[in-house]
Amino acid sequence: MVYRDVLLTALTYPDATPDSALRSGVALAKRLGGRLTLLSMQADLPRLHNAVANALIHLDRLSDLEEARSAAKAQLEATVALIAAEIDHVGIQTETVKAKPCDEAETLCRAARTRDITLAPIGPAVLADRGLAETLLFESGRPVLIYPESADIVAADRFATVAIAWDGGRAAARAVADALPILERAKQVRIFVALGEKPQAVAGAGLDLVRHLQTHGVAAVADERPGGDPSIGRRIADYVAATQPDLLVMGAFGHPRLHEFILGGATDAVLRAPPCPVLMSH
């Protein structure tokens, strides 16, 4: 199994995905090895009708102006991605889909369901990034690779070092299965077990995963770290800082409550501030 069909998401309204995030997305697609589709969301805004406001400030023209700006941003995003893909030798096609802001996440989910994996940048420049990544994780049914929009990721033929956050749970197992095309090509695979974080996270918990990966030709090492006061998010961030992987693989945990997902501690921490590119599955 390989990733042949990769999706990169881009927003244009009210904030546009930064050029650096688009270039990093193309570089990640190079490492994944598949053909990339850049999908930019163009805003479909409601027409505003108020006779007095229209006469004083041309309120009726504001929607048209903002839509035109959104369309122009989508064209610029396509240009940036096409140039980066030519430099990095990545097969690419660009698409623009028009949708109401409240429908953007579901529109992208529909596109993600027929892709092998979706790339989604996260960072302070685009406020909607976090909500979009959550929806993709829990509603698309496909793995999502999130990455810091400010990261300067360079193109390569594969990921060198991949870390797996392993707690023995269902979501972690799903993430490992989804990441096998990456793990089989990586130079080094490390398994991080935060002892005591989950009932299954006990001494020796990583050894059976080491065995399983060996059947796929992947030589992995298990790093079991004792429990402590820091939160699981902090422990993951510290492990990434110490080992410097190109990619972290982990399960995403959350459950719906009143139409919103209540996230697990590790999932919430990574979505707030991904310490590196992170492949997540639910």
C-alpha positions as CSV (number, residue, x, y, z in Angstrom):
1,M,0.0,0.0,0.0
2,V,1.2,3.5,-0.9
3,Y,-0.2,7.0,-0.8
4,R,-1.1,7.7,-4.4
5,D,-3.8,10.4,-3.7
6,V,-2.9,13.2,-1.4
7,L,-5.0,16.2,-0.5
8,L,-3.7,19.6,0.7
9,T,-6.3,22.0,2.2
10,A,-6.2,25.8,1.8
11,L,-8.5,28.5,3.1
12,T,-9.0,32.0,1.7
13,Y,-11.6,33.7,4.0
14,P,-11.3,35.6,6.2
15,D,-7.6,34.6,6.5
16,A,-5.6,32.9,3.7
17,T,-3.3,30.0,4.2
18,P,0.3,31.4,4.3
19,D,2.6,30.7,1.3
20,S,5.1,29.0,3.6
21,A,2.4,26.5,4.7
22,L,1.6,25.7,1.1
23,R,5.3,25.2,0.2
24,S,5.7,22.9,3.3
25,G,2.6,21.0,2.2
26,V,4.1,20.3,-1.2
27,A,7.3,19.2,0.5
28,L,5.4,16.8,2.7
29,A,3.6,15.4,-0.4
30,K,7.0,14.7,-1.9
31,R,7.9,12.6,1.1
32,L,4.6,10.8,0.9
33,G,5.2,9.9,-2.7
34,G,1.7,10.4,-4.2
35,R,0.1,12.9,-6.5
36,L,-1.1,16.1,-4.8
37,T,-4.4,17.9,-5.1
38,L,-4.5,21.5,-3.7
39,L,-8.1,22.3,-2.7
40,S,-8.7,26.0,-2.0
41,M,-11.9,27.1,-0.5
42,Q,-13.5,30.2,-2.1
43,A,-16.0,32.0,0.1
44,D,-19.7,32.1,-0.9
45,L,-21.0,35.0,1.1
46,P,-24.7,36.0,1.6
47,R,-25.9,39.2,0.0
48,L,-26.6,42.0,2.6
49,H,-29.7,44.0,2.2
50,N,-30.3,47.2,4.1
51,A,-31.5,50.3,2.3
52,V,-30.0,52.9,4.6
53,A,-26.6,51.0,4.9
54,N,-26.5,50.5,1.2
55,A,-27.0,54.2,0.6
56,L,-24.4,55.3,3.2
57,I,-21.6,52.7,3.0
58,H,-22.6,50.5,0.0
59,L,-23.2,47.5,2.2
60,D,-24.6,45.6,-0.7
61,R,-21.2,45.7,-2.4
62,L,-19.2,44.3,0.5
63,S,-20.1,40.7,-0.1
64,D,-19.1,41.0,-3.8
65,L,-15.8,42.6,-2.8
66,E,-15.0,40.0,-0.2
67,E,-15.8,37.2,-2.6
68,A,-13.6,38.7,-5.2
69,R,-10.7,38.9,-2.7
70,S,-11.3,35.3,-1.8
71,A,-11.2,34.2,-5.4
72,A,-8.0,36.2,-5.9
73,K,-6.4,34.5,-2.9
74,A,-7.4,31.1,-4.3
75,Q,-5.6,31.9,-7.5
76,L,-2.5,33.0,-5.7
77,E,-2.5,29.8,-3.6
78,A,-2.7,27.8,-6.7
79,T,0.3,29.7,-8.2
80,V,2.4,29.2,-5.1
81,A,1.7,25.5,-4.9
82,L,2.3,25.0,-8.7
83,I,5.7,26.7,-8.4
84,A,6.7,24.7,-5.3
85,A,5.6,21.5,-7.0
86,E,7.7,22.3,-10.1
87,I,10.7,22.9,-7.9
88,D,10.2,19.8,-5.8
89,H,9.2,17.5,-8.7
90,V,5.7,16.8,-7.3
91,G,2.8,15.9,-9.5
92,I,0.0,18.3,-8.7
93,Q,-3.4,19.6,-9.7
94,T,-5.2,22.5,-8.2
95,E,-8.9,22.9,-7.6
96,T,-11.1,25.7,-6.1
97,V,-14.4,25.0,-4.5
98,K,-16.9,27.7,-3.6
99,A,-18.7,27.2,-0.3
100,K,-20.4,29.1,2.5
101,P,-18.0,29.6,5.5
102,C,-20.2,27.4,7.7
103,D,-20.0,24.6,5.1
104,E,-16.2,24.6,4.4
105,A,-15.3,21.9,6.8
106,E,-17.9,19.4,5.5
107,T,-17.0,20.3,1.9
108,L,-13.3,19.4,2.6
109,C,-14.4,16.3,4.5
110,R,-16.2,15.1,1.4
111,A,-13.1,15.6,-0.7
112,A,-10.9,13.9,2.0
113,R,-13.0,10.7,2.1
114,T,-11.8,9.8,-1.4
115,R,-8.1,10.6,-0.7
116,D,-5.5,8.4,0.9
117,I,-4.4,11.2,3.3
118,T,-5.1,14.9,3.9
119,L,-2.5,17.5,4.8
120,A,-3.7,20.3,7.0
121,P,-1.5,23.2,8.3
122,I,-2.2,24.6,11.8
123,G,-1.0,27.9,13.1
124,P,-1.9,31.4,14.3
125,A,-2.3,33.0,10.9
126,V,-5.6,31.2,10.1
127,L,-8.0,31.0,13.0
128,A,-10.2,28.3,11.3
129,D,-7.3,25.8,11.0
130,R,-7.9,24.1,14.3
131,G,-11.6,23.5,13.7
132,L,-11.0,22.3,10.2
133,A,-8.4,19.8,11.4
134,E,-10.7,18.5,14.1
135,T,-13.5,18.0,11.6
136,L,-11.2,16.2,9.2
137,L,-10.0,13.9,12.0
138,F,-13.3,12.8,13.3
139,E,-15.5,13.0,10.2
140,S,-13.5,12.2,7.1
141,G,-12.7,8.6,8.0
142,R,-9.2,9.1,6.6
143,P,-5.8,9.8,8.2
144,V,-4.8,13.5,8.5
145,L,-1.3,14.9,8.6
146,I,-1.2,18.2,10.5
147,Y,1.8,20.4,10.6
148,P,2.8,23.8,11.9
149,E,2.1,26.4,9.3
150,S,5.4,28.2,10.3
151,A,7.6,25.1,9.8
152,D,10.2,25.2,7.1
153,I,9.8,21.7,5.7
154,V,12.0,20.7,2.8
155,A,11.3,18.1,0.2
156,A,12.8,14.7,0.5
157,D,12.1,11.2,-0.9
158,R,11.0,9.9,2.5
159,F,10.9,10.6,6.2
160,A,14.1,9.9,8.0
161,T,13.0,9.3,11.6
162,V,9.4,8.5,12.5
163,A,8.2,8.4,16.1
164,I,5.0,6.5,17.2
165,A,3.1,7.6,20.3
166,W,1.9,4.2,21.5
167,D,-0.6,3.6,24.3
168,G,-1.9,0.3,23.1
169,G,-5.3,1.7,22.3
170,R,-7.7,1.5,19.3
171,A,-6.9,4.9,17.9
172,A,-3.1,4.3,18.1
173,A,-3.5,1.0,16.4
174,R,-5.5,2.6,13.6
175,A,-2.8,5.3,13.2
176,V,0.0,2.8,12.9
177,A,-1.9,0.9,10.2
178,D,-2.6,4.1,8.3
179,A,1.1,5.1,8.6
180,L,2.6,1.8,7.3
181,P,3.5,3.2,3.9
182,I,5.6,5.8,5.7
183,L,7.0,3.4,8.3
184,E,8.2,0.9,5.7
185,R,10.3,3.6,3.9
186,A,11.6,5.4,7.0
187,K,15.3,5.1,8.0
188,Q,14.5,4.9,11.7
189,V,11.3,4.2,13.7
190,R,11.0,4.8,17.4
191,I,8.1,3.8,19.6
192,F,7.3,6.2,22.5
193,V,5.4,4.7,25.5
194,A,4.4,7.1,28.3
195,L,4.2,4.5,31.1
196,G,1.1,4.8,33.2
197,E,-0.7,7.3,30.9
198,K,-3.3,4.6,29.9
199,P,-4.1,1.2,31.4
200,Q,-2.4,-0.5,28.5
201,A,0.7,1.6,28.7
202,V,2.7,-0.7,30.9
203,A,6.3,-1.9,30.8
204,G,6.8,-4.0,27.7
205,A,3.8,-2.5,25.9
206,G,5.8,-1.5,22.9
207,L,7.4,-4.9,22.3
208,D,4.5,-6.5,20.5
209,L,4.3,-3.4,18.2
210,V,8.0,-3.9,17.5
211,R,7.2,-7.6,16.6
212,H,4.3,-6.5,14.4
213,L,6.3,-3.9,12.5
214,Q,9.1,-6.5,11.9
215,T,6.6,-8.6,9.9
216,H,6.4,-5.6,7.6
217,G,10.2,-5.2,7.3
218,V,10.3,-2.3,9.8
219,A,13.0,-2.4,12.4
220,A,11.7,-0.3,15.4
221,V,13.0,0.4,18.9
222,A,10.8,1.0,21.9
223,D,11.4,3.9,24.2
224,E,9.5,3.5,27.4
225,R,9.5,6.6,29.6
226,P,8.4,6.6,33.3
227,G,5.4,8.6,34.4
228,G,5.7,12.0,36.0
229,D,4.0,15.2,36.8
230,P,4.0,16.8,33.3
231,S,0.8,16.4,31.2
232,I,0.9,13.8,28.3
233,G,1.0,16.7,25.8
234,R,4.2,18.0,27.5
235,R,5.7,14.5,27.7
236,I,5.1,14.1,23.9
237,A,6.6,17.5,23.2
238,D,9.6,16.8,25.3
239,Y,10.1,13.4,23.5
240,V,9.9,15.1,20.1
241,A,12.4,17.7,21.2
242,A,14.8,15.1,22.4
243,T,14.6,12.7,19.4
244,Q,13.9,15.2,16.6
245,P,11.7,13.0,14.4
246,D,10.5,14.2,11.0
247,L,7.1,12.8,11.8
248,L,5.0,11.7,14.8
249,V,2.3,9.1,14.4
250,M,-0.5,9.0,17.0
251,G,-4.1,8.2,17.5
252,A,-6.7,11.0,17.9
253,F,-9.1,10.5,20.8
254,G,-12.4,12.4,21.2
255,H,-16.1,11.8,21.8
256,P,-19.1,13.9,20.9
257,R,-21.0,15.9,23.5
258,L,-23.6,18.4,22.6
259,H,-22.5,18.4,19.0
260,E,-18.9,19.2,19.9
261,F,-16.0,16.8,20.4
262,I,-14.4,16.6,23.8
263,L,-10.8,15.8,23.0
264,G,-8.3,13.7,24.9
265,G,-5.3,15.5,26.5
266,A,-2.7,14.4,23.9
267,T,-5.0,15.2,21.0
268,D,-5.9,18.6,22.3
269,A,-2.2,19.5,23.0
270,V,-1.0,18.4,19.5
271,L,-3.9,20.3,17.8
272,R,-3.1,23.4,19.8
273,A,0.7,23.3,19.0
274,P,1.9,20.4,16.9
275,P,5.6,19.8,17.8
276,C,6.4,18.6,14.3
277,P,4.4,17.1,11.4
278,V,1.9,14.7,13.0
279,L,-0.1,11.9,11.3
280,M,-3.3,11.4,13.3
281,S,-6.1,8.8,12.9
282,H,-9.3,8.3,14.8
